[in-house]
Structures are given as C-alpha cells and as structure tokens.
Amino acid sequence: MDVIVLGGGLMGTASAYFLATRGASVTLIERNRIGSGATIASFGNIRRTGRHLSQLPLAHRSLRLWGEAERMLGRDVEFRATGHIRLIFDDGSLADMRAYAEAARPWGLELEELDPRDIRARFPGLGTDAIAASFSPHDGSGNPRLIALAFAEAARRLGAEIIEGALVEKIERTDSGFLVATSKGSFAAECLLNAAGAWGARIAALFGEEVPLDARGPQMGVTEPLPDRILPVVGIWTRDKDYGAYLRQVKRGNIVFGGAAERVPVDLDPGHAKADPARLPVQLRAVARLLPAIAQVAVIRTWSGCEGYVRDMLPVMGRSVTTPGLFHAFGFSGHGFQLGPGVGDAMAELIVTDRCETPLDDFRIDRFSRADERAELTTIGPSTATSNDRFRIRQGLPQRPI
Ligand SMILES: Cc1cc2nc3c(=O)[nH]c(=O)nc-3n(C[C@H](O)[C@H](O)[C@H](O)COP(=O)(O)OP(=O)(O)OC[C@H]3O[C@@H](n4cnc5c(N)ncnc54)[C@H](O)[C@@H]3O)c2cc1C
C-alpha cells in the first residue's frame, strides 16, 4: 500500500513512521520544515488529566508510546515521566476535580488527591495557598523541538520519502487514488492522510467536508534558570480562565510557562502566530500563584504557534466520509502533543488494516453535520447528548487544552 501524508508536524511524522513500520510505502509532503508548525511551539505537556473522557483510550495508547520513544526512534526525545500536578485554590474547583477523577477512573485514569500537607512535603515551593491538588504520577513532558524530527528520521530509515519545502499546488482524486502536484514534483498514492494541522480544514473542504475550525495562537514564555528544583509539570483546576496557567522546569532550570492569556486569532496565510508582551502580566500573575519563586527571575523569551481549534475542542480523526482512501488527523485544539504518537499509530493501523483498536468515533469528521441534524431532532424528541457531553454540561467543566 502507498500513502501520501500531507503535513510534517507531529501527527504527520508519527503517522509516516507507524505506516512505514507496517510496511506501507510513504511519501510525506511538508511545505515548510519538519515540525515547524504548532508542534515546535508546544509547551511539551504530556498530560492526561482533564482530557475529554472519550479521548483517554487514545491518550493511554500515546503515553505507552512516549515511554518507548527513545528505544523505538533511536534518540532521546526527552520524555520524562515526572508526574503532573494540578493545584486547587477554591472549593468549586476541588468539586470539579473530584467529579472528573470519579468519571475518569472507569476510563483507566487514576488521580491521587493531595492535601496541603502532601503538597508542601512532596513539592515544596508550589502553590503556597493551595487547598488541594490532583496528581497523575505517570504523566510528564517531552521536547517539542525533537519529537517530529525524530519520527521523520526514523520513518526515513524505514524507507519513507520525506519532502520539505514543497508547496502543494493541486490535489486530485484519480481512478487509482490521489495525485498531489507540488513545487517539487507530482506524487501519486492510493491513500492520502491529511495531517495539515490548522490548515487541515482547508484540505478537507477540497473534498466537500466542512469543519468549524479557528486558527489561534496560545502564548508561551520562558524565564532565566531558577535554582529551586520543581519536578512535575504544574497546572491548576480553576473556573477562572485568567488563572488557567501551567509551567514546567527544564533541566537547566528555566521555567517554561503558558496559559491564562487569550489565544489570539491567526491568519492562516502565512500562519505566523505572534506573542504579545502586553499579555505577559496576566500570565505571570497566574503563574506566580502556582510558583511564587517565579518573581525572582526574568522572562527571556516569549513565542506562539498556529494551532487549529475545532468548535467542540476535539480533533478530527478517521476516514473521510466523502472520498474513499482519504483520511484525516488534524485540529488537535491545543492538546495534540500528548496524543501525537498514539495518533500516528492509530491512523497507521486504520489505514493499513481498515480497523482501529482505539475508539475514534467521537472524532469523526461528519459529527458536525450529524450534530446539526440531532439539534433539529431534539426540538421534537429526547436529548441525544452523549454521556460525556452530559458529564461536561452537568459539571460545567471547561474543556482545557493544556
Ligand atoms: C503554543 C502551543 C503550545 C502547545 N502546548 C501543548 C502541550 O503542552 N501539550 C499538548 O498536548 N499540546 C500542546 N499544543 C498542541 C500541539 O502542539 C498540537 O496539537 C500538535 O503539535 C499538532 O500537531 P500537527 O502535526 O497536527 O500540526 P502542526 O505541527 O501544525 O503540523 C502541521 C504541518 O502541516 C503543514 N502543512 C499545512 N498545510 C500544508 C500543505 N497544504 N502542504 C504541505 N504541508 C502543509 C504545516 O506547515 C505544518 O508543518 C500546543 C500548541 C501550541 C501552538
């Protein structure tokens, strides 16, 4: 079987690798450089806590692969299972965390609840006013600058053709599959995987599939090294988006942080997301609540990246409903870094075997048209919301991307 993968971010490169391990002949086409889209901008959080419940099977699959990445790819991509702590500062957020933990348990995610004494003893210096926290010991972080390149190199070693700097001029459905004309030549294959990130909805629209997707740029920053040692990735349970920050410390001591600030719209042409220093004070106030010591160090760099946010904050994954041989994996709505290896493996399994052991039904591309139909039906019949939808509506939980 031969497959063209469109897009060389984490999703495209991981898919190329897992397709090649399954014996497919792969051509990956990237218009810029490998990993230079949302992937390189990522905070690097490998977090399952707070994910939409139906995403947890995919997140577990991905976490197992992150754990094997160094052996599998022949290179350390700095995956560290340091644990992920989410601090809590008010009773409403504590109730949200407990409700989520209870709902997530049957989906295979166990969260520890920490009281203030546990937090001080195990993680000194974090959230001095926190009343509780959740802790997920097997989560952690990875290096966003390394992972897509590592997948691409490993795929190339297995025979995949990786083409960078190729502008796609035309995509045609032919009798035998697809023909993609680019500035670096034309490529034909039986199957096409659309892994074009924030640009994925444009590719889908070429085949008559509409996806409500906005391109937005979350803002990140990094400080000078801080001598204190903070092991886990740190986040927060809160209903107040102005405090929805997160941070982690890299080996040299620098604190990488994000969240709290608005994600600003990004023009897909050329798709450059800009950080804005005016958004820093809000972010730093929120980060300081999690880590008061941040006040001792200066911010040395800020950045952003162009990410595709789908209306329901879930990705689009699976087969096209209009075009045989076409597959989609895009719109990861700010939380695709953790999922990446699992997405690549699941998409490769689906393309090569026509089945996928991980349930992907909630990510179908036609869910929006089906939801519109359901909305019409609810005016004359009972609610058709899924149990997850009901959980989120009942709890009023935000769908937090990080
Ligand atoms: C600032 C920021 C922080 C984030 N932090 C986290 C985090 O901590 N944890 C987490 O889980 N997720 C995080 N995310 C989300 C995560 O990074 C993304 O969901 C993930 O990297 C998406 O990967 P992708 O391969 O789908 O997209 P991308 O990395 O954007 O790759 C898509 C590629 O397709 C290429 N392309 C587009 N159109 C074409 C075309 N027509 N022809 C050829 N190539 C094309 C683009 O050039 C791009 O390289 C963050 C995102 C951002 C922006």
The ligand as an ORCA input file, in Angstrom:
! r2SCAN-3c Opt
* xyz 0 1
  C       1.943     27.365     21.732
  C       1.384     25.970     21.782
  C       1.537     25.187     22.938
  C       1.026     23.888     22.976
  N       1.243     23.115     24.092
  C       0.775     21.824     24.122
  C       1.029     20.984     25.243
  O       1.733     21.363     26.173
  N       0.505     19.733     25.258
  C      -0.245     19.262     24.230
  O      -0.711     18.115     24.303
  N      -0.446     20.022     23.122
  C       0.039     21.290     23.053
  N      -0.169     22.072     21.962
  C      -0.858     21.494     20.820
  C       0.076     20.654     19.986
  O       1.317     21.274     19.850
  C      -0.584     20.448     18.624
  O      -1.898     19.939     18.800
  C       0.185     19.474     17.764
  O       1.555     19.810     17.699
  C      -0.429     19.484     16.373
  O       0.390     18.737     15.513
  P       0.028     18.670     13.974
  O       1.002     17.772     13.343
  O      -1.433     18.363     13.839
  O       0.151     20.177     13.470
  P       1.437     21.029     13.054
  O       2.580     20.800     13.949
  O       0.966     22.431     12.882
  O       1.824     20.410     11.649
  C       1.036     20.609     10.505
  C       2.005     20.797      9.356
  O       1.283     20.782      8.136
  C       1.958     21.634      7.245
  N       1.035     21.984      6.164
  C      -0.111     22.691      6.241
  N      -0.712     22.788      5.050
  C       0.089     22.109      4.179
  C       0.017     21.843      2.798
  N      -1.000     22.295      2.066
  N       1.000     21.125      2.235
  C       2.054     20.661      2.974
  N       2.166     20.895      4.297
  C       1.193     21.595      4.891
  C       2.345     22.808      8.102
  O       3.411     23.550      7.514
  C       2.727     22.123      9.407
  O       4.123     21.884      9.485
  C       0.330     23.375     21.867
  C       0.167     24.163     20.718
  C       0.703     25.435     20.674
  C       0.530     26.249     19.426
*
